[in-house]
Amino acid sequence: MDRSYVVTGGGRGIGRAVVERLLGGADTVVAIEFDPAALDWVDRHPAGDRVRAVVGDAADETVAERAADLAESAGRLTGWVNNAAVFRDASVHSTRTAEVVDLIGANLNPAVVGCATAIRRFLAAGTGGAVVNVSSHQARRAVPGCTPYVTAKAAIEGLTRALAVEYGPHGIRVNAVAPGSVVTERHQRFLAGQSPEAVARIEAELSQLHPLGRPARTAEVAAAVAHLLSDDASFITGVTLPVDGGRTVLALDPEG
């Protein structure tokens, strides 16, 4: 039977790379994206109607349900990837508490809604399924000024473990990937606004932070996501897999 997947934040960056990877398996993928312009490639994609788009907020249950309906109309809903994220810095000393809480929710709520929608569909179908949440190395190694993002990603990893335990008996697996730095469109736009000297410094620092000597490519993160969704990972659940080139295990020697 044909399989289908839903990927939130599927228009750009890691999300689009996941969509492309899953389309390579001849399955159908529904991409949820808040920004319609990020989905302008869908209509001309060589996969044709195997790639479908839903414009809207991934934290909106009606949007998630619409995506699930589209996916199930094409085949058995097999996997759901919660990738949608908001990148906005804030510190508690300079930002209203309510705004900090709202920013935490902006990153956490789409994952909760996505997990809930997928699990309800898996339970109704009685077929099991897999969810992959996209976390970040920042869930364990915080970057100053990023309190809402760090907090939300740590919560997503807790959510991953809790749901894996609760729904494992139903054949539902829930895992997460935690990328380090990734070369996305956002990263490239950031570099484009820097001087050549600043770009060289940033790239040297990123090389030093990753034992493999560079940031990840989006396709490398997508490959890890696809593996966790696949039958090859049928006995893996409740884990957060670092896809960070060794960044979270690196301890820089101050005497080095």
C-alpha positions as CSV (number, residue, x, y, z in Angstrom):
1,M,0.0,0.0,0.0
2,D,1.2,3.5,-0.8
3,R,2.6,5.5,2.1
4,S,2.2,9.2,2.9
5,Y,3.9,11.7,5.3
6,V,3.3,15.2,6.6
7,V,6.2,17.6,7.1
8,T,5.7,20.9,8.9
9,G,7.8,23.8,7.9
10,G,8.3,21.9,4.7
11,G,8.9,24.8,2.4
12,R,12.5,25.6,3.1
13,G,15.6,24.4,4.8
14,I,15.6,21.2,6.7
15,G,11.9,20.8,6.1
16,R,12.2,20.9,2.3
17,A,15.1,18.6,2.4
18,V,13.0,16.1,4.3
19,V,10.2,16.4,1.8
20,E,12.6,15.8,-1.1
21,R,14.2,12.8,0.6
22,L,10.8,11.2,1.3
23,L,9.6,11.8,-2.3
24,G,12.5,9.8,-3.5
25,G,10.8,6.7,-2.0
26,A,7.8,7.1,-4.4
27,D,5.6,8.1,-1.5
28,T,3.3,11.1,-1.1
29,V,4.4,14.0,1.1
30,V,2.2,16.9,2.4
31,A,4.2,20.0,3.3
32,I,2.7,22.5,5.8
33,E,4.2,26.0,5.5
34,F,3.2,29.3,7.0
35,D,4.7,31.4,4.2
36,P,3.0,30.7,0.8
37,A,6.1,32.0,-1.0
38,A,8.1,29.2,0.4
39,L,5.9,26.7,-1.4
40,D,6.2,28.2,-4.9
41,W,8.3,25.2,-6.0
42,V,5.5,22.6,-5.3
43,D,3.4,23.2,-8.5
44,R,6.4,22.6,-10.8
45,H,8.0,19.7,-8.9
46,P,8.7,16.6,-11.0
47,A,7.0,14.4,-8.4
48,G,3.7,15.9,-9.5
49,D,0.7,15.3,-7.2
50,R,2.9,13.2,-4.9
51,V,3.9,16.5,-3.2
52,R,1.1,18.5,-1.8
53,A,1.0,21.8,0.0
54,V,-1.0,23.2,2.9
55,V,-0.6,26.9,3.7
56,G,-1.1,27.8,7.3
57,D,0.1,27.7,10.9
58,A,1.3,24.2,12.0
59,A,0.1,25.0,15.5
60,D,-3.5,25.3,14.2
61,E,-5.2,22.0,14.6
62,T,-7.5,22.7,11.6
63,V,-4.4,23.1,9.4
64,A,-2.9,19.9,10.8
65,E,-6.1,18.0,10.3
66,R,-6.4,19.2,6.7
67,A,-2.8,18.0,6.0
68,A,-3.6,14.7,7.6
69,D,-6.7,14.3,5.4
70,L,-4.7,15.1,2.3
71,A,-2.0,12.6,3.2
72,E,-4.5,9.8,4.0
73,S,-6.3,10.5,0.7
74,A,-3.1,9.5,-1.1
75,G,-2.1,6.5,1.1
76,R,-1.6,5.2,4.6
77,L,-0.3,7.9,6.8
78,T,3.0,6.5,8.0
79,G,5.0,9.3,9.4
80,W,4.9,12.9,10.6
81,V,7.8,15.3,10.9
82,N,7.5,18.3,13.2
83,N,10.1,20.7,11.8
84,A,8.3,24.1,11.9
85,A,10.2,26.6,14.0
86,V,10.5,30.3,14.8
87,F,13.9,31.9,15.2
88,R,13.7,35.0,17.4
89,D,16.1,35.9,20.1
90,A,14.9,37.2,23.5
91,S,16.3,37.6,27.0
92,V,14.2,37.7,30.1
93,H,15.8,40.9,31.4
94,S,14.8,42.9,28.4
95,T,11.7,41.2,27.1
96,R,8.2,41.1,28.7
97,T,7.6,37.7,30.4
98,A,4.4,37.2,28.4
99,E,6.4,37.7,25.1
100,V,9.0,35.1,26.2
101,V,6.2,32.6,27.0
102,D,4.6,33.3,23.6
103,L,7.9,32.7,21.9
104,I,8.3,29.4,23.7
105,G,4.8,28.4,22.5
106,A,5.6,29.5,19.0
107,N,8.2,26.7,18.8
108,L,6.6,24.2,21.1
109,N,2.9,24.3,20.1
110,P,3.4,23.2,16.4
111,A,5.2,20.0,17.7
112,V,2.4,19.3,20.3
113,V,-0.3,19.8,17.7
114,G,1.6,17.7,15.1
115,C,2.2,14.9,17.5
116,A,-1.4,14.8,18.7
117,T,-2.8,14.9,15.1
118,A,-0.5,12.1,14.0
119,I,-1.0,9.9,17.0
120,R,-4.8,10.2,16.8
121,R,-4.7,9.2,13.1
122,F,-2.3,6.3,13.8
123,L,-4.6,5.0,16.6
124,A,-7.7,5.4,14.4
125,A,-6.1,3.4,11.6
126,G,-4.7,0.8,14.0
127,T,-1.5,0.6,11.9
128,G,1.0,2.3,14.0
129,G,3.4,5.0,12.6
130,A,6.4,7.2,13.4
131,V,6.9,10.8,14.4
132,V,10.1,12.6,14.2
133,N,10.5,15.9,16.0
134,V,13.2,18.4,15.0
135,S,15.0,19.6,18.1
136,S,18.4,21.4,18.3
137,H,21.8,21.1,19.9
138,Q,20.6,24.1,21.9
139,A,18.3,21.9,23.9
140,R,21.4,20.8,25.8
141,R,23.9,23.5,25.1
142,A,22.3,26.9,25.3
143,V,23.3,29.9,23.3
144,P,23.0,33.3,25.1
145,G,20.0,35.3,24.1
146,C,18.0,32.3,22.9
147,T,16.1,31.4,26.0
148,P,12.7,30.8,24.3
149,Y,14.1,28.6,21.6
150,V,16.3,26.7,24.0
151,T,13.4,26.1,26.4
152,A,11.0,25.0,23.6
153,K,13.5,22.6,22.1
154,A,14.2,21.0,25.6
155,A,10.5,20.6,26.0
156,I,10.2,19.0,22.6
157,E,12.8,16.4,23.6
158,G,10.8,15.7,26.8
159,L,7.6,15.4,24.7
160,T,9.4,12.9,22.5
161,R,10.2,10.7,25.4
162,A,6.8,10.9,27.0
163,L,4.9,10.0,23.9
164,A,7.3,7.2,23.0
165,V,6.5,5.6,26.4
166,E,2.8,6.2,26.2
167,Y,2.1,5.1,22.7
168,G,4.8,2.5,22.1
169,P,2.4,-0.3,23.0
170,H,0.3,0.8,20.0
171,G,3.1,0.5,17.6
172,I,3.8,4.2,17.5
173,R,7.4,5.4,17.6
174,V,8.4,8.9,18.5
175,N,12.0,10.1,18.1
176,A,13.8,13.4,17.6
177,V,16.8,14.7,15.7
178,A,19.0,17.5,17.2
179,P,21.0,19.3,14.4
180,G,23.9,21.5,15.1
181,S,24.6,24.3,12.7
182,V,23.1,23.7,9.3
183,V,23.6,25.5,6.0
184,T,20.1,26.6,5.2
185,E,18.7,29.6,3.2
186,R,18.5,31.5,6.5
187,H,22.2,30.8,7.2
188,Q,23.1,31.8,3.7
189,R,21.1,35.1,4.0
190,F,22.9,35.8,7.3
191,L,26.3,35.4,5.7
192,A,25.3,37.5,2.7
193,G,24.8,40.4,5.0
194,Q,28.3,40.1,6.5
195,S,31.7,41.5,5.2
196,P,34.1,39.0,3.7
197,E,36.2,39.3,6.8
198,A,33.3,38.5,9.0
199,V,32.3,35.5,6.8
200,A,35.8,34.1,7.0
201,R,35.7,34.4,10.8
202,I,32.3,32.8,11.2
203,E,33.2,29.9,8.9
204,A,36.4,29.4,10.9
205,E,34.5,29.4,14.2
206,L,31.9,26.9,12.8
207,S,34.7,24.7,11.6
208,Q,36.2,24.7,15.1
209,L,32.8,24.0,16.8
210,H,32.2,20.8,14.7
211,P,34.7,18.0,15.0
212,L,33.8,17.1,11.4
213,G,35.0,20.6,10.4
214,R,31.9,22.1,8.9
215,P,28.2,22.7,9.5
216,A,25.7,20.1,8.2
217,R,24.0,20.1,4.8
218,T,20.2,20.0,5.0
219,A,20.2,16.6,3.1
220,E,22.3,15.1,5.9
221,V,19.7,16.0,8.5
222,A,17.0,14.8,6.2
223,A,18.7,11.4,5.8
224,A,18.6,10.9,9.6
225,V,15.0,11.9,9.7
226,A,14.1,9.5,6.9
227,H,16.0,6.7,8.7
228,L,14.0,7.2,12.0
229,L,10.8,7.1,10.0
230,S,11.7,3.9,8.1
231,D,11.2,0.3,9.0
232,D,15.0,0.0,9.4
233,A,14.4,1.9,12.7
234,S,11.5,-0.3,13.8
235,F,13.0,-0.8,17.3
236,I,14.1,2.8,17.9
237,T,11.9,5.0,19.9
238,G,12.2,7.8,22.5
239,V,15.7,8.9,21.4
240,T,17.1,12.2,20.4
241,L,19.7,11.7,17.8
242,P,22.4,14.4,17.5
243,V,23.0,15.2,13.8
244,D,25.6,17.8,14.6
245,G,29.0,16.6,13.4
246,G,30.1,16.0,17.0
247,R,29.3,19.5,18.2
248,T,27.6,18.5,21.5
249,V,30.4,16.1,22.5
250,L,33.2,18.5,21.8
251,A,35.1,20.1,24.7
252,L,37.5,22.7,23.6
253,D,40.8,22.6,25.5
254,P,41.6,26.1,26.9
255,E,45.3,25.1,26.8
256,G,45.1,24.0,23.2
